[in-house]
Amino acid sequence: MLGLRTTIYRVPEYAQAKSWYKQAFSKAPYFDEPFYVGYNIGGFELGLMPQENAPLATADNIMSYWGVEDIQATYDHLLSLQATSHEAPYNVGGPLMVASVRDPWGNIIGLIYNPHFPNQEG
């Protein structure tokens, strides 16, 4: 195992989701095709795939956390873009904080502030 490389969110409104994620993560996609859109977020892949059939059930038992510098500001930013709260920011020990929101299509986006990991720009 080499470590996490990609988190993929399936979305039924593909064009709207591409725009939403561009605003949410302040990044334009580096790869944009009808079957897949990829964003480089600090050296990791955030992917969007079109959901063509009935909605898939979203699960709360698998979480990917995206590192942030200011968890409250990022959480508030996503809520301002019509995300809904999944878990408000809370402390998980020492300086570590986590939170999560649901995008407009029900996918969970986890956020983590962890000063023990260096800031990476992609």
MDAnalysis code that builds the backbone (N, CA, C; Angstrom):
import MDAnalysis as mda
import numpy as np

u = mda.Universe.empty(366, n_residues=122, atom_resindex=np.repeat(np.arange(122), 3), trajectory=True)
u.add_TopologyAttr("name", ["N", "CA", "C"] * 122)
u.add_TopologyAttr("resid", np.arange(1, 123))
u.add_TopologyAttr("resname", ["MET", "LEU", "GLY", "LEU", "ARG", "THR", "THR", "ILE", "TYR", "ARG", "VAL", "PRO", "GLU", "TYR", "ALA", "GLN", "ALA", "LYS", "SER", "TRP", "TYR", "LYS", "GLN", "ALA", "PHE", "SER", "LYS", "ALA", "PRO", "TYR", "PHE", "ASP", "GLU", "PRO", "PHE", "TYR", "VAL", "GLY", "TYR", "ASN", "ILE", "GLY", "GLY", "PHE", "GLU", "LEU", "GLY", "LEU", "MET", "PRO", "GLN", "GLU", "ASN", "ALA", "PRO", "LEU", "ALA", "THR", "ALA", "ASP", "ASN", "ILE", "MET", "SER", "TYR", "TRP", "GLY", "VAL", "GLU", "ASP", "ILE", "GLN", "ALA", "THR", "TYR", "ASP", "HIS", "LEU", "LEU", "SER", "LEU", "GLN", "ALA", "THR", "SER", "HIS", "GLU", "ALA", "PRO", "TYR", "ASN", "VAL", "GLY", "GLY", "PRO", "LEU", "MET", "VAL", "ALA", "SER", "VAL", "ARG", "ASP", "PRO", "TRP", "GLY", "ASN", "ILE", "ILE", "GLY", "LEU", "ILE", "TYR", "ASN", "PRO", "HIS", "PHE", "PRO", "ASN", "GLN", "GLU", "GLY"])
u.atoms.positions = np.array([
    [0.841, -1.182, 0.000],
    [0.000, 0.000, 0.000],
    [0.882, 1.240, 0.000],
    [0.522, 2.189, -0.829],
    [1.290, 3.419, -0.940],
    [0.617, 4.607, -0.275],
    [-0.633, 4.459, 0.134],
    [-1.355, 5.556, 0.755],
    [-2.526, 5.995, -0.097],
    [-3.374, 6.813, 0.473],
    [-4.566, 7.301, -0.203],
    [-4.186, 8.142, -1.416],
    [-4.874, 7.929, -2.529],
    [-4.610, 8.696, -3.741],
    [-5.829, 9.468, -4.231],
    [-7.019, 8.860, -4.143],
    [-8.203, 9.450, -4.770],
    [-9.441, 9.235, -3.916],
    [-10.268, 10.267, -3.831],
    [-11.616, 10.160, -3.284],
    [-12.564, 10.548, -4.408],
    [-13.552, 9.694, -4.674],
    [-14.495, 9.932, -5.769],
    [-15.890, 10.139, -5.208],
    [-16.556, 11.164, -5.720],
    [-17.949, 11.440, -5.385],
    [-18.782, 11.257, -6.652],
    [-19.872, 10.491, -6.559],
    [-20.790, 10.323, -7.686],
    [-21.890, 11.376, -7.560],
    [-22.198, 12.012, -8.679],
    [-23.163, 13.107, -8.668],
    [-24.124, 12.985, -9.858],
    [-25.421, 13.190, -9.626],
    [-26.387, 13.103, -10.718],
    [-26.424, 14.359, -11.590],
    [-26.111, 15.505, -11.031],
    [-26.109, 16.776, -11.770],
    [-24.660, 17.156, -12.038],
    [-24.088, 16.509, -13.041],
    [-22.648, 16.562, -13.302],
    [-22.126, 17.982, -13.528],
    [-22.766, 18.747, -14.390],
    [-22.292, 20.110, -14.688],
    [-22.368, 20.997, -13.450],
    [-23.468, 20.913, -12.707],
    [-23.610, 21.718, -11.500],
    [-22.576, 21.303, -10.448],
    [-22.317, 20.010, -10.348],
    [-21.347, 19.520, -9.365],
    [-19.934, 19.994, -9.702],
    [-19.572, 19.998, -10.978],
    [-18.241, 20.487, -11.368],
    [-18.064, 21.932, -10.923],
    [-19.073, 22.739, -11.134],
    [-19.012, 24.140, -10.728],
    [-18.963, 24.264, -9.204],
    [-19.787, 23.478, -8.521],
    [-19.850, 23.538, -7.059],
    [-18.494, 23.174, -6.448],
    [-17.897, 22.081, -6.911],
    [-16.617, 21.643, -6.350],
    [-15.490, 22.622, -6.683],
    [-15.560, 23.266, -7.829],
    [-14.566, 24.294, -8.161],
    [-14.636, 25.430, -7.142],
    [-15.847, 25.844, -6.769],
    [-16.014, 26.895, -5.762],
    [-15.654, 26.383, -4.370],
    [-16.081, 25.186, -4.041],
    [-15.871, 24.639, -2.697],
    [-14.390, 24.474, -2.369],
    [-13.608, 24.017, -3.339],
    [-12.191, 23.752, -3.098],
    [-11.277, 24.821, -3.687],
    [-11.860, 25.843, -4.313],
    [-11.094, 26.939, -4.925],
    [-10.036, 26.414, -5.883],
    [-10.411, 25.415, -6.676],
    [-9.498, 24.806, -7.658],
    [-10.280, 24.458, -8.911],
    [-9.693, 24.743, -10.053],
    [-10.259, 24.294, -11.323],
    [-9.817, 22.850, -11.557],
    [-10.627, 22.067, -12.234],
    [-10.201, 20.693, -12.528],
    [-9.006, 20.676, -13.481],
    [-8.127, 19.712, -13.299],
    [-7.008, 19.534, -14.226],
    [-7.377, 18.526, -15.313],
    [-8.442, 17.754, -15.076],
    [-8.917, 16.756, -16.039],
    [-10.425, 16.875, -16.089],
    [-10.993, 17.061, -17.275],
    [-12.435, 17.290, -17.390],
    [-12.969, 16.604, -18.639],
    [-13.577, 15.443, -18.438],
    [-14.156, 14.659, -19.518],
    [-15.582, 14.285, -19.130],
    [-16.402, 13.854, -20.096],
    [-17.794, 13.502, -19.781],
    [-17.935, 12.349, -18.778],
    [-16.901, 11.538, -18.616],
    [-16.959, 10.375, -17.733],
    [-16.259, 10.584, -16.391],
    [-15.471, 11.672, -16.268],
    [-14.698, 11.884, -15.035],
    [-14.131, 13.294, -15.010],
    [-14.158, 13.908, -13.831],
    [-13.516, 15.202, -13.602],
    [-12.567, 15.024, -12.420],
    [-11.320, 15.469, -12.583],
    [-10.333, 15.336, -11.521],
    [-9.789, 16.679, -11.072],
    [-9.705, 16.845, -9.766],
    [-9.134, 18.041, -9.142],
    [-7.909, 17.610, -8.349],
    [-6.824, 18.361, -8.459],
    [-5.632, 18.112, -7.658],
    [-5.749, 18.968, -6.407],
    [-5.978, 18.319, -5.283],
    [-6.134, 19.021, -4.009],
    [-4.932, 18.668, -3.138],
    [-3.952, 19.547, -3.123],
    [-2.762, 19.324, -2.302],
    [-2.018, 18.052, -2.638],
    [-2.034, 17.638, -3.908],
    [-1.336, 16.429, -4.313],
    [-2.187, 15.170, -4.244],
    [-3.448, 15.312, -3.902],
    [-4.371, 14.180, -3.848],
    [-5.512, 14.422, -4.820],
    [-6.138, 13.363, -5.254],
    [-7.182, 13.449, -6.271],
    [-8.576, 13.491, -5.655],
    [-9.343, 14.498, -6.058],
    [-10.777, 14.535, -5.794],
    [-11.424, 14.309, -7.153],
    [-12.188, 13.230, -7.285],
    [-12.798, 12.903, -8.554],
    [-14.309, 12.976, -8.493],
    [-14.898, 13.387, -9.608],
    [-16.350, 13.367, -9.769],
    [-16.683, 12.421, -10.910],
    [-17.693, 11.591, -10.698],
    [-18.187, 10.712, -11.746],
    [-19.688, 10.900, -11.851],
    [-20.217, 10.878, -13.079],
    [-21.658, 11.042, -13.232],
    [-22.399, 9.828, -12.677],
    [-23.473, 10.095, -11.998],
    [-24.345, 9.044, -11.491],
    [-25.514, 8.957, -12.461],
    [-25.543, 7.909, -13.240],
    [-26.481, 7.836, -14.350],
    [-27.811, 7.181, -14.009],
    [-27.860, 6.346, -13.016],
    [-29.087, 5.635, -12.676],
    [-29.685, 6.173, -11.392],
    [-30.462, 5.359, -10.725],
    [-31.066, 5.754, -9.459],
    [-29.976, 6.142, -8.469],
    [-30.275, 7.074, -7.584],
    [-29.272, 7.506, -6.608],
    [-28.718, 6.336, -5.795],
    [-27.415, 6.365, -5.589],
    [-26.772, 5.394, -4.721],
    [-26.963, 5.824, -3.277],
    [-27.026, 4.862, -2.399],
    [-27.103, 5.193, -0.976],
    [-25.751, 5.746, -0.537],
    [-25.770, 6.835, 0.214],
    [-24.522, 7.355, 0.764],
    [-24.328, 6.738, 2.141],
    [-23.090, 6.515, 2.501],
    [-22.786, 5.836, 3.758],
    [-22.047, 6.767, 4.706],
    [-22.345, 6.635, 5.978],
    [-21.644, 7.401, 7.002],
    [-20.467, 6.620, 7.582],
    [-20.277, 5.374, 7.155],
    [-19.251, 4.550, 7.780],
    [-17.885, 4.662, 7.106],
    [-17.789, 5.393, 5.989],
    [-16.507, 5.625, 5.329],
    [-16.325, 7.133, 5.207],
    [-15.195, 7.613, 5.709],
    [-14.953, 9.057, 5.684],
    [-13.574, 9.341, 5.108],
    [-13.504, 10.304, 4.224],
    [-12.239, 10.881, 3.775],
    [-12.206, 12.289, 4.334],
    [-11.097, 12.650, 4.938],
    [-10.965, 13.982, 5.510],
    [-9.971, 14.793, 4.697],
    [-10.385, 15.980, 4.265],
    [-9.529, 16.894, 3.536],
    [-8.899, 17.860, 4.536],
    [-7.577, 17.958, 4.509],
    [-6.866, 18.833, 5.429],
    [-7.161, 20.297, 5.156],
    [-7.355, 21.050, 6.215],
    [-7.642, 22.481, 6.112],
    [-6.820, 23.243, 7.147],
    [-6.598, 24.507, 6.881],
    [-5.879, 25.381, 7.812],
    [-6.802, 25.944, 8.886],
    [-8.030, 26.257, 8.499],
    [-9.004, 26.860, 9.422],
    [-10.318, 26.103, 9.259],
    [-10.573, 25.179, 10.173],
    [-11.714, 24.281, 10.003],
    [-13.053, 25.020, 10.067],
    [-13.190, 25.993, 10.964],
    [-14.466, 26.709, 11.061],
    [-14.740, 27.519, 9.801],
    [-13.720, 28.207, 9.287],
    [-13.902, 29.013, 8.075],
    [-14.236, 28.128, 6.875],
    [-13.579, 26.982, 6.751],
    [-13.859, 26.075, 5.632],
    [-15.250, 25.475, 5.752],
    [-15.612, 25.059, 6.947],
    [-16.957, 24.516, 7.215],
    [-18.016, 25.560, 6.857],
    [-17.822, 26.794, 7.311],
    [-18.777, 27.874, 7.012],
    [-18.837, 28.162, 5.510],
    [-17.684, 28.130, 4.836],
    [-17.639, 28.355, 3.386],
    [-18.494, 27.319, 2.653],
    [-18.338, 26.050, 3.013],
    [-19.112, 24.998, 2.357],
    [-20.605, 25.139, 2.647],
    [-20.950, 25.521, 3.864],
    [-22.364, 25.745, 4.183],
    [-22.922, 26.911, 3.360],
    [-22.098, 27.917, 3.100],
    [-22.555, 29.062, 2.301],
    [-22.821, 28.670, 0.851],
    [-22.262, 27.536, 0.429],
    [-22.469, 27.032, -0.936],
    [-23.594, 25.996, -0.982],
    [-24.422, 25.976, 0.041],
    [-25.581, 25.082, 0.124],
    [-25.244, 23.650, 0.518],
    [-24.063, 23.413, 1.073],
    [-23.806, 22.129, 1.714],
    [-24.621, 22.124, 3.003],
    [-24.848, 20.951, 3.566],
    [-25.548, 20.850, 4.847],
    [-24.623, 20.207, 5.868],
    [-24.827, 20.548, 7.104],
    [-23.967, 20.026, 8.163],
    [-24.177, 18.529, 8.341],
    [-23.088, 17.813, 8.448],
    [-23.108, 16.398, 8.825],
    [-22.622, 16.295, 10.270],
    [-21.479, 16.932, 10.556],
    [-20.960, 17.069, 11.913],
    [-20.284, 18.429, 12.026],
    [-20.736, 19.230, 12.960],
    [-20.113, 20.530, 13.202],
    [-18.686, 20.313, 13.705],
    [-17.803, 21.293, 13.540],
    [-16.424, 21.146, 14.006],
    [-16.357, 20.777, 15.489],
    [-15.507, 19.787, 15.790],
    [-15.303, 19.395, 17.180],
    [-13.887, 18.867, 17.371],
    [-13.420, 18.930, 18.595],
    [-12.073, 18.535, 18.957],
    [-12.012, 17.023, 19.143],
    [-10.970, 16.400, 18.577],
    [-10.777, 14.963, 18.734],
    [-9.479, 14.649, 19.486],
    [-8.956, 15.633, 20.211],
    [-7.766, 15.428, 21.027],
    [-6.665, 16.403, 20.656],
    [-6.106, 17.041, 21.673],
    [-5.055, 18.020, 21.428],
    [-5.562, 19.115, 20.507],
    [-4.767, 19.492, 19.512],
    [-5.198, 20.553, 18.596],
    [-6.030, 20.034, 17.414],
    [-6.247, 18.722, 17.324],
    [-6.939, 18.146, 16.168],
    [-8.436, 18.421, 16.209],
    [-8.944, 18.873, 15.058],
    [-10.371, 19.167, 14.907],
    [-10.867, 18.480, 13.640],
    [-12.110, 17.985, 13.685],
    [-12.749, 17.421, 12.495],
    [-14.154, 17.981, 12.355],
    [-14.666, 17.916, 11.142],
    [-16.033, 18.327, 10.825],
    [-16.393, 17.648, 9.514],
    [-17.667, 17.681, 9.163],
    [-18.072, 17.156, 7.865],
    [-19.377, 17.797, 7.424],
    [-19.538, 17.846, 6.110],
    [-20.751, 18.384, 5.495],
    [-21.214, 17.405, 4.418],
    [-22.452, 17.573, 4.007],
    [-22.961, 16.851, 2.842],
    [-23.039, 17.844, 1.694],
    [-22.493, 17.453, 0.541],
    [-22.618, 18.307, -0.636],
    [-24.086, 18.333, -1.066],
    [-24.465, 19.145, -2.040],
    [-25.874, 19.208, -2.443],
    [-26.445, 17.888, -2.966],
    [-25.590, 16.883, -3.207],
    [-26.033, 15.582, -3.710],
    [-25.948, 14.497, -2.653],
    [-25.662, 14.884, -1.414],
    [-25.658, 13.942, -0.301],
    [-24.327, 13.297, 0.018],
    [-23.268, 13.583, -0.747],
    [-21.948, 13.021, -0.462],
    [-21.335, 13.712, 0.748],
    [-20.657, 12.950, 1.576],
    [-20.028, 13.504, 2.770],
    [-18.609, 13.964, 2.448],
    [-18.309, 15.209, 2.828],
    [-16.974, 15.781, 2.693],
    [-16.447, 15.996, 4.103],
    [-15.419, 15.237, 4.470],
    [-14.806, 15.383, 5.776],
    [-13.724, 16.452, 5.758],
    [-13.581, 17.154, 6.856],
    [-12.561, 18.196, 7.019],
    [-11.757, 17.879, 8.269],
    [-10.454, 18.114, 8.209],
    [-9.617, 17.904, 9.389],
    [-8.560, 18.995, 9.482],
    [-8.406, 19.505, 10.701],
    [-7.283, 20.374, 11.014],
    [-6.334, 19.532, 11.848],
    [-5.130, 19.290, 11.306],
    [-4.128, 18.497, 12.002],
    [-2.770, 19.145, 11.767],
    [-2.288, 19.933, 12.734],
    [-1.008, 20.622, 12.544],
    [0.192, 19.696, 12.513],
    [0.010, 18.400, 12.791],
    [1.122, 17.439, 12.758],
    [1.469, 17.037, 11.325],
    [0.581, 17.331, 10.368],
    [0.869, 17.051, 8.958],
    [1.262, 18.367, 8.289],
    [2.339, 18.352, 7.513],
    [2.761, 19.595, 6.850],
    [1.734, 20.005, 5.791],
    [1.634, 21.302, 5.578],
    [0.751, 21.835, 4.544],
    [1.331, 21.452, 3.194],
    [0.497, 20.857, 2.326],
    [0.938, 20.482, 0.988],
    [0.134, 21.251, -0.025],
    [0.780, 21.789, -0.995],
    [0.098, 22.446, -2.105],
    [0.303, 21.599, -3.344],
    [-0.776, 21.448, -4.133],
    [-0.670, 20.638, -5.349],
    [-0.857, 21.457, -6.565],
])
